[in-house]
Amino acid sequence: MVAAIKQKGGLTYGILLNHLWFFYEPGTSDISIALVDPSLSYTWKNGFSAGVEEQSTYDWIGEHWTIPFKMDAGPLIYFDRLEISFISAGVYCVAHDPSDPTWRITITGPFVIK
C-alpha cells in the first residue's frame, strides 16, 4: 500500500494505491484486486466541508472495474465537548457489477468527545 496526502490551508488532497493478492487452497478462487483512490476536500473556517473521491478497483482475475464517484458535504457541529461531523454523500457508480446499485446516498455522523 502507498499513500500520499497534502494539506494546505483548508484544502486536503491525496491518493491511496493498494494491491491485494490472496491465494486460497487448491480448488478455490484466488484474489488479485488493485485499488486507486484519489480524493480532494476543502474545509472552511466555520467547519463546513465538501469533497470528491473516486475509489476505483480492478479485479485482475474477473477482469472488471468498479468505479464509484463520491461527492460529499456537511457541517461540523459542536455540542459542549462533543464534535459531530454530519456528512451527506451521493455516490454514482460509473462502472460496477450488475448486482450492485448505480446510485447510493449515505448520511454519516462520526463524533469525537473531547
C-alpha positions in Angstrom: 0.0 0.0 0.0 1.2 3.5 -0.8 -0.5 6.7 0.4 0.3 10.4 -0.1 -1.6 13.2 1.4 -1.1 17.0 1.4 -2.8 19.7 3.4 -2.6 23.4 2.7 -5.0 25.7 4.5 -8.4 24.2 4.2 -7.5 22.1 1.2 -6.7 18.4 1.6 -5.8 16.1 -1.3 -4.2 12.8 -1.7 -4.1 9.3 -3.2 -4.1 5.8 -1.9 -2.8 2.9 -4.0 -3.1 -0.7 -3.0 -3.0 -4.2 -4.5 -4.4 -7.2 -2.7 -3.2 -10.7 -3.6 -4.6 -13.7 -1.8 -4.1 -17.3 -2.8 -6.6 -19.9 -1.4 -6.3 -23.6 -1.1 -6.5 -25.7 -4.2 -10.0 -25.8 -5.7 -11.0 -22.3 -4.6 -10.7 -18.9 -6.2 -7.6 -16.6 -5.9 -7.9 -12.8 -5.4 -6.0 -10.1 -7.2 -7.5 -6.7 -6.8 -6.0 -3.2 -7.4 -7.3 0.0 -5.7 -6.7 3.6 -6.9 -8.3 6.1 -4.5 -7.7 9.8 -5.2 -9.5 12.4 -3.0 -9.9 16.1 -2.7 -11.7 18.1 0.0 -11.9 21.6 1.4 -12.9 22.7 4.9 -13.9 26.3 5.6 -13.2 28.0 8.9 -16.8 27.6 10.1 -16.3 23.8 9.9 -18.3 23.1 6.7 -16.5 20.8 4.3 -17.0 19.4 0.8 -15.1 16.8 -1.1 -14.9 14.4 -4.0 -13.4 10.9 -4.1 -13.2 8.1 -6.6 -12.3 4.6 -5.3 -11.6 2.5 -8.4 -10.9 -1.2 -8.1 -9.9 -3.6 -10.8 -10.3 -7.3 -10.4 -7.5 -8.8 -12.4 -8.9 -12.3 -12.3 -12.5 -11.4 -13.1 -11.3 -8.7 -15.5 -13.7 -5.9 -14.5 -13.7 -2.4 -13.0 -15.8 -1.0 -10.2 -15.6 2.8 -10.3 -17.7 4.7 -7.7 -17.5 8.5 -7.8 -18.5 10.2 -4.5 -19.3 13.8 -3.7 -20.0 14.8 -0.1 -20.6 17.8 2.0 -21.6 18.7 5.6 -21.1 20.9 8.7 -19.1 20.3 11.9 -21.4 20.9 14.8 -20.3 21.4 18.5 -22.4 20.2 21.4 -20.4 21.1 24.6 -17.5 18.6 24.4 -18.9 16.7 21.5 -18.0 17.4 17.9 -20.2 15.8 15.2 -19.5 15.9 11.5 -22.7 15.4 9.6 -21.8 14.3 6.1 -24.2 13.6 3.3 -22.8 11.9 0.2 -24.0 10.9 -3.2 -22.2 8.0 -5.0 -22.6 7.3 -8.7 -21.0 4.1 -9.9 -19.6 4.7 -13.4 -18.7 1.0 -13.7 -19.9 -1.7 -11.4 -21.0 -5.3 -11.1 -24.5 -5.9 -12.5 -25.8 -6.8 -9.0 -24.6 -3.5 -7.4 -26.6 -0.3 -7.5 -25.7 2.5 -9.8 -26.6 5.3 -7.3 -26.2 5.4 -3.5 -26.9 8.1 -0.9 -25.2 8.0 2.5 -25.5 10.1 5.7 -22.9 9.7 8.4 -22.4 11.4 11.8 -19.0 10.5 13.2 -18.3 12.2 16.5 -15.4 13.0 18.8 -15.7 13.6 22.6 -13.1 16.0 23.9 
